[in-house]
Amino acid sequence: MNRYLIHDTGVLHARLLRHVLRSPDTLITTAVMPIAIMLMFVFVLGGAIDTGTTPYVDYMLPGILLITVASGVSYTAMRLFQDLNTGIFERFQSMPIARSSVLWAHVLTSLVANLVSLAVVVAAALLVGLRSGAGVGEWLAVLGILVLFTLALTWIAVIPGLAAKSLDGAVAFSYPLIFLPFVSSAFVPTGTMPAPVRFFAEHQPVTSIVDAIRGLLAQQPVSGEIWVALAWCAGILVAAAGASIVLYLRRAG
């Protein structure tokens, strides 16, 4: 990234942050749904799920964090779609700014907004009873995984933001992403699932990411899971970013 791209991205990022701050309901909405799911599972369904000696709130938190991100990135698609369809995009094209700074500003804004929502969800989990002996190193590793996961999903969100024909279509992509943790190890051990569902659950990215975060917070060895989780996140990030840039260049003409 040259200095012009960095400067232009920073200016556009500040613009988007002002929009987010003017409508804080987006941050609240992003955090409220995962917290509601967490409360329902912990206090209504958690007692019926055997997670051994691990408190259920500790067990399920990684999945809740991923749902938070999946919910939050839908606003990236929405904001990008609105920029493209309200004339702002054409105005940016006529200005002497780095062309890709428009995309990078949306990606950076998504990362900041989602990190705020994740912090709110973790605070709620602590109030519900989350207890972790993880040290600074483990928490930083969890943060690193969540940052990479957020970037990967944000670049996925950019694709419908660029290609959708309607606002509803731009945000609808997030529904499968929100549902995916429910067919993983996020809420129940995969060993309790029927064989076909178990096979899918054990070979999709959410399970490896959830297992890596859960192991880090429980101070358990995660050498295998963490590399698989990072590989999934990096692969999705590269593929989605590449597709997004191609779409953007075609749209920009």
C-alpha beads as a LAMMPS data file, in Angstrom:
LAMMPS data file: protein, C-alpha beads

253 atoms
252 bonds

1 atom types
1 bond types

-500.0 500.0 xlo xhi
-500.0 500.0 ylo yhi
-500.0 500.0 zlo zhi

Masses

1 110.0

Atoms # bond

1 1 1 0.000 0.000 0.000
2 1 1 1.592 3.307 -1.059
3 1 1 1.250 6.423 1.040
4 1 1 -1.524 7.843 -1.173
5 1 1 -3.602 4.699 -0.741
6 1 1 -3.039 4.781 3.023
7 1 1 -3.982 8.466 3.255
8 1 1 -7.081 8.113 1.069
9 1 1 -8.194 4.996 2.927
10 1 1 -7.829 6.840 6.220
11 1 1 -9.943 9.771 5.023
12 1 1 -12.723 7.524 3.694
13 1 1 -12.527 5.351 6.805
14 1 1 -13.096 8.436 8.984
15 1 1 -16.153 9.272 6.870
16 1 1 -17.616 5.792 7.364
17 1 1 -16.882 5.847 11.093
18 1 1 -18.852 9.071 11.403
19 1 1 -21.786 7.330 9.735
20 1 1 -21.499 4.430 12.186
21 1 1 -21.362 6.781 15.165
22 1 1 -24.438 8.627 13.903
23 1 1 -26.360 5.346 13.848
24 1 1 -25.044 3.361 16.842
25 1 1 -28.066 1.080 16.528
26 1 1 -26.037 -0.933 14.010
27 1 1 -23.457 -1.773 16.681
28 1 1 -26.178 -2.450 19.225
29 1 1 -28.085 -4.718 16.847
30 1 1 -24.919 -6.622 15.974
31 1 1 -24.256 -7.382 19.647
32 1 1 -27.836 -7.883 20.857
33 1 1 -28.687 -10.917 18.731
34 1 1 -25.605 -12.961 19.742
35 1 1 -26.124 -12.017 23.396
36 1 1 -29.776 -13.111 23.171
37 1 1 -28.698 -16.446 21.651
38 1 1 -26.106 -16.857 24.395
39 1 1 -28.637 -16.198 27.157
40 1 1 -31.126 -18.603 25.618
41 1 1 -28.635 -21.430 25.297
42 1 1 -27.021 -20.886 28.705
43 1 1 -30.196 -20.520 30.763
44 1 1 -32.720 -22.548 28.725
45 1 1 -30.886 -25.250 26.776
46 1 1 -27.467 -25.406 28.391
47 1 1 -28.503 -27.705 31.222
48 1 1 -29.456 -30.433 28.747
49 1 1 -26.113 -30.360 26.894
50 1 1 -23.214 -32.381 28.278
51 1 1 -19.919 -30.537 27.905
52 1 1 -18.103 -32.429 30.639
53 1 1 -16.443 -30.264 33.243
54 1 1 -16.480 -27.172 31.024
55 1 1 -19.142 -24.599 31.986
56 1 1 -21.504 -24.195 29.071
57 1 1 -20.951 -20.442 28.697
58 1 1 -17.220 -21.143 28.313
59 1 1 -17.957 -23.886 25.795
60 1 1 -20.263 -21.855 23.567
61 1 1 -18.574 -18.430 23.647
62 1 1 -16.351 -19.054 20.577
63 1 1 -19.410 -19.837 18.463
64 1 1 -21.201 -16.735 19.740
65 1 1 -18.206 -14.610 18.768
66 1 1 -18.281 -15.970 15.219
67 1 1 -22.029 -15.308 14.972
68 1 1 -21.345 -11.729 16.097
69 1 1 -18.921 -11.222 13.229
70 1 1 -21.219 -12.902 10.694
71 1 1 -24.010 -10.590 11.774
72 1 1 -21.837 -7.483 11.764
73 1 1 -20.354 -7.831 8.287
74 1 1 -23.830 -7.605 6.726
75 1 1 -23.659 -3.865 7.443
76 1 1 -20.512 -3.676 5.312
77 1 1 -22.441 -5.034 2.338
78 1 1 -25.264 -2.602 3.090
79 1 1 -23.016 0.476 3.354
80 1 1 -21.098 -0.438 0.204
81 1 1 -24.315 -1.059 -1.730
82 1 1 -25.630 2.335 -0.641
83 1 1 -22.415 4.073 -1.723
84 1 1 -22.651 2.441 -5.130
85 1 1 -26.304 3.331 -5.642
86 1 1 -26.577 6.866 -4.262
87 1 1 -24.043 8.578 -6.523
88 1 1 -21.187 8.707 -3.998
89 1 1 -19.250 6.066 -5.927
90 1 1 -19.255 8.157 -9.107
91 1 1 -18.136 11.225 -7.159
92 1 1 -15.194 9.281 -5.734
93 1 1 -14.254 8.098 -9.223
94 1 1 -14.053 11.700 -10.425
95 1 1 -11.679 12.659 -7.598
96 1 1 -7.885 12.137 -7.560
97 1 1 -7.907 9.337 -4.991
98 1 1 -6.588 5.790 -5.017
99 1 1 -9.339 3.665 -6.555
100 1 1 -9.008 0.733 -4.159
101 1 1 -9.168 3.031 -1.106
102 1 1 -12.975 2.857 -1.314
103 1 1 -12.901 -0.890 -0.641
104 1 1 -10.179 -0.715 1.987
105 1 1 -12.100 1.968 3.899
106 1 1 -15.168 -0.279 4.105
107 1 1 -13.039 -3.245 5.186
108 1 1 -11.258 -1.241 7.892
109 1 1 -14.549 0.187 9.167
110 1 1 -15.998 -3.315 9.362
111 1 1 -13.011 -4.498 11.387
112 1 1 -13.279 -1.641 13.903
113 1 1 -17.061 -1.939 14.287
114 1 1 -16.923 -5.711 14.727
115 1 1 -14.158 -5.506 17.316
116 1 1 -16.358 -3.151 19.353
117 1 1 -19.297 -5.582 19.098
118 1 1 -17.056 -8.507 20.076
119 1 1 -15.865 -6.617 23.163
120 1 1 -19.509 -6.034 24.195
121 1 1 -20.324 -9.732 23.756
122 1 1 -17.298 -10.832 25.797
123 1 1 -18.295 -8.390 28.552
124 1 1 -21.811 -9.888 28.561
125 1 1 -20.328 -13.398 28.750
126 1 1 -18.265 -12.371 31.779
127 1 1 -21.434 -11.147 33.472
128 1 1 -23.163 -14.458 32.671
129 1 1 -20.344 -16.434 34.231
130 1 1 -17.477 -16.815 31.779
131 1 1 -14.256 -17.695 33.541
132 1 1 -10.952 -18.209 31.787
133 1 1 -7.462 -18.658 33.102
134 1 1 -5.988 -17.720 29.727
135 1 1 -3.108 -15.302 29.868
136 1 1 -2.295 -12.309 27.711
137 1 1 -0.669 -14.484 25.060
138 1 1 -3.733 -16.705 24.666
139 1 1 -6.109 -13.732 24.504
140 1 1 -3.911 -12.071 21.874
141 1 1 -3.962 -15.297 19.860
142 1 1 -7.774 -15.353 20.110
143 1 1 -7.846 -11.717 18.993
144 1 1 -5.600 -12.537 16.051
145 1 1 -7.885 -15.360 14.909
146 1 1 -10.964 -13.140 15.240
147 1 1 -9.311 -10.317 13.295
148 1 1 -8.383 -12.697 10.473
149 1 1 -11.879 -14.228 10.528
150 1 1 -13.478 -10.774 10.450
151 1 1 -11.344 -9.716 7.493
152 1 1 -12.228 -12.926 5.640
153 1 1 -15.976 -12.474 6.176
154 1 1 -15.772 -8.757 5.398
155 1 1 -14.255 -9.456 1.988
156 1 1 -17.056 -11.980 1.418
157 1 1 -19.511 -9.194 2.304
158 1 1 -17.905 -6.897 -0.252
159 1 1 -18.949 -9.258 -3.076
160 1 1 -22.739 -8.889 -2.618
161 1 1 -22.223 -5.233 -1.774
162 1 1 -20.794 -4.791 -5.260
163 1 1 -22.961 -7.260 -7.170
164 1 1 -26.418 -7.205 -5.533
165 1 1 -29.372 -5.671 -7.351
166 1 1 -31.223 -4.666 -4.171
167 1 1 -30.450 -3.783 -0.564
168 1 1 -32.163 -6.955 0.658
169 1 1 -30.005 -8.989 -1.692
170 1 1 -26.870 -7.278 -0.409
171 1 1 -27.481 -8.306 3.201
172 1 1 -29.104 -11.718 2.596
173 1 1 -25.708 -13.399 2.142
174 1 1 -25.119 -13.177 5.900
175 1 1 -27.937 -15.584 6.779
176 1 1 -26.022 -18.774 5.828
177 1 1 -22.944 -17.434 7.625
178 1 1 -24.955 -16.878 10.819
179 1 1 -26.478 -20.363 10.534
180 1 1 -23.170 -22.180 9.900
181 1 1 -22.002 -22.216 13.559
182 1 1 -25.155 -24.138 14.500
183 1 1 -23.909 -27.049 12.353
184 1 1 -20.490 -27.213 13.980
185 1 1 -18.924 -27.886 17.365
186 1 1 -19.963 -24.413 18.550
187 1 1 -22.960 -25.442 20.653
188 1 1 -22.843 -29.237 20.999
189 1 1 -20.072 -31.835 20.625
190 1 1 -20.049 -33.166 17.069
191 1 1 -20.039 -36.730 18.389
192 1 1 -23.726 -36.396 19.272
193 1 1 -24.733 -35.646 15.662
194 1 1 -25.976 -38.119 13.019
195 1 1 -23.162 -39.388 10.797
196 1 1 -23.777 -37.199 7.693
197 1 1 -24.250 -34.047 9.782
198 1 1 -21.226 -34.933 11.901
199 1 1 -19.062 -35.341 8.790
200 1 1 -20.079 -31.900 7.529
201 1 1 -19.653 -30.313 10.958
202 1 1 -16.154 -31.703 11.401
203 1 1 -14.971 -30.627 7.954
204 1 1 -16.232 -27.068 7.737
205 1 1 -14.185 -24.002 8.785
206 1 1 -16.257 -22.928 11.783
207 1 1 -15.487 -26.075 13.777
208 1 1 -11.712 -25.692 13.501
209 1 1 -11.916 -21.979 14.382
210 1 1 -14.224 -22.629 17.334
211 1 1 -12.041 -25.469 18.612
212 1 1 -8.904 -23.325 18.365
213 1 1 -10.446 -20.402 20.283
214 1 1 -11.996 -22.729 22.877
215 1 1 -8.675 -24.466 23.440
216 1 1 -6.806 -21.179 23.828
217 1 1 -9.277 -19.858 26.387
218 1 1 -9.138 -23.164 28.282
219 1 1 -5.314 -23.204 28.133
220 1 1 -5.300 -26.501 26.245
221 1 1 -2.924 -27.576 23.455
222 1 1 -4.188 -26.240 20.118
223 1 1 -1.237 -26.827 17.801
224 1 1 -3.308 -28.762 15.266
225 1 1 -6.565 -26.803 15.419
226 1 1 -4.984 -23.371 15.267
227 1 1 -3.099 -24.035 12.046
228 1 1 -6.197 -25.487 10.398
229 1 1 -8.211 -22.478 11.585
230 1 1 -5.631 -20.015 10.257
231 1 1 -5.447 -21.866 6.941
232 1 1 -9.235 -21.678 6.532
233 1 1 -9.314 -17.965 7.385
234 1 1 -6.372 -17.108 5.136
235 1 1 -7.741 -19.151 2.224
236 1 1 -11.184 -17.559 2.443
237 1 1 -9.616 -14.104 2.818
238 1 1 -7.429 -14.452 -0.286
239 1 1 -10.209 -15.916 -2.433
240 1 1 -12.842 -13.377 -1.351
241 1 1 -10.488 -10.394 -1.623
242 1 1 -9.419 -11.467 -5.103
243 1 1 -13.024 -11.858 -6.273
244 1 1 -13.993 -8.524 -4.697
245 1 1 -11.179 -6.606 -6.392
246 1 1 -12.051 -8.108 -9.789
247 1 1 -15.713 -7.125 -9.335
248 1 1 -14.758 -3.644 -8.180
249 1 1 -12.441 -3.022 -11.142
250 1 1 -15.193 -4.138 -13.523
251 1 1 -17.704 -1.882 -11.772
252 1 1 -15.270 1.045 -11.823
253 1 1 -14.740 0.536 -15.534

Bonds

1 1 1 2
2 1 2 3
3 1 3 4
4 1 4 5
5 1 5 6
6 1 6 7
7 1 7 8
8 1 8 9
9 1 9 10
10 1 10 11
11 1 11 12
12 1 12 13
13 1 13 14
14 1 14 15
15 1 15 16
16 1 16 17
17 1 17 18
18 1 18 19
19 1 19 20
20 1 20 21
21 1 21 22
22 1 22 23
23 1 23 24
24 1 24 25
25 1 25 26
26 1 26 27
27 1 27 28
28 1 28 29
29 1 29 30
30 1 30 31
31 1 31 32
32 1 32 33
33 1 33 34
34 1 34 35
35 1 35 36
36 1 36 37
37 1 37 38
38 1 38 39
39 1 39 40
40 1 40 41
41 1 41 42
42 1 42 43
43 1 43 44
44 1 44 45
45 1 45 46
46 1 46 47
47 1 47 48
48 1 48 49
49 1 49 50
50 1 50 51
51 1 51 52
52 1 52 53
53 1 53 54
54 1 54 55
55 1 55 56
56 1 56 57
57 1 57 58
58 1 58 59
59 1 59 60
60 1 60 61
61 1 61 62
62 1 62 63
63 1 63 64
64 1 64 65
65 1 65 66
66 1 66 67
67 1 67 68
68 1 68 69
69 1 69 70
70 1 70 71
71 1 71 72
72 1 72 73
73 1 73 74
74 1 74 75
75 1 75 76
76 1 76 77
77 1 77 78
78 1 78 79
79 1 79 80
80 1 80 81
81 1 81 82
82 1 82 83
83 1 83 84
84 1 84 85
85 1 85 86
86 1 86 87
87 1 87 88
88 1 88 89
89 1 89 90
90 1 90 91
91 1 91 92
92 1 92 93
93 1 93 94
94 1 94 95
95 1 95 96
96 1 96 97
97 1 97 98
98 1 98 99
99 1 99 100
100 1 100 101
101 1 101 102
102 1 102 103
103 1 103 104
104 1 104 105
105 1 105 106
106 1 106 107
107 1 107 108
108 1 108 109
109 1 109 110
110 1 110 111
111 1 111 112
112 1 112 113
113 1 113 114
114 1 114 115
115 1 115 116
116 1 116 117
117 1 117 118
118 1 118 119
119 1 119 120
120 1 120 121
121 1 121 122
122 1 122 123
123 1 123 124
124 1 124 125
125 1 125 126
126 1 126 127
127 1 127 128
128 1 128 129
129 1 129 130
130 1 130 131
131 1 131 132
132 1 132 133
133 1 133 134
134 1 134 135
135 1 135 136
136 1 136 137
137 1 137 138
138 1 138 139
139 1 139 140
140 1 140 141
141 1 141 142
142 1 142 143
143 1 143 144
144 1 144 145
145 1 145 146
146 1 146 147
147 1 147 148
148 1 148 149
149 1 149 150
150 1 150 151
151 1 151 152
152 1 152 153
153 1 153 154
154 1 154 155
155 1 155 156
156 1 156 157
157 1 157 158
158 1 158 159
159 1 159 160
160 1 160 161
161 1 161 162
162 1 162 163
163 1 163 164
164 1 164 165
165 1 165 166
166 1 166 167
167 1 167 168
168 1 168 169
169 1 169 170
170 1 170 171
171 1 171 172
172 1 172 173
173 1 173 174
174 1 174 175
175 1 175 176
176 1 176 177
177 1 177 178
178 1 178 179
179 1 179 180
180 1 180 181
181 1 181 182
182 1 182 183
183 1 183 184
184 1 184 185
185 1 185 186
186 1 186 187
187 1 187 188
188 1 188 189
189 1 189 190
190 1 190 191
191 1 191 192
192 1 192 193
193 1 193 194
194 1 194 195
195 1 195 196
196 1 196 197
197 1 197 198
198 1 198 199
199 1 199 200
200 1 200 201
201 1 201 202
202 1 202 203
203 1 203 204
204 1 204 205
205 1 205 206
206 1 206 207
207 1 207 208
208 1 208 209
209 1 209 210
210 1 210 211
211 1 211 212
212 1 212 213
213 1 213 214
214 1 214 215
215 1 215 216
216 1 216 217
217 1 217 218
218 1 218 219
219 1 219 220
220 1 220 221
221 1 221 222
222 1 222 223
223 1 223 224
224 1 224 225
225 1 225 226
226 1 226 227
227 1 227 228
228 1 228 229
229 1 229 230
230 1 230 231
231 1 231 232
232 1 232 233
233 1 233 234
234 1 234 235
235 1 235 236
236 1 236 237
237 1 237 238
238 1 238 239
239 1 239 240
240 1 240 241
241 1 241 242
242 1 242 243
243 1 243 244
244 1 244 245
245 1 245 246
246 1 246 247
247 1 247 248
248 1 248 249
249 1 249 250
250 1 250 251
251 1 251 252
252 1 252 253
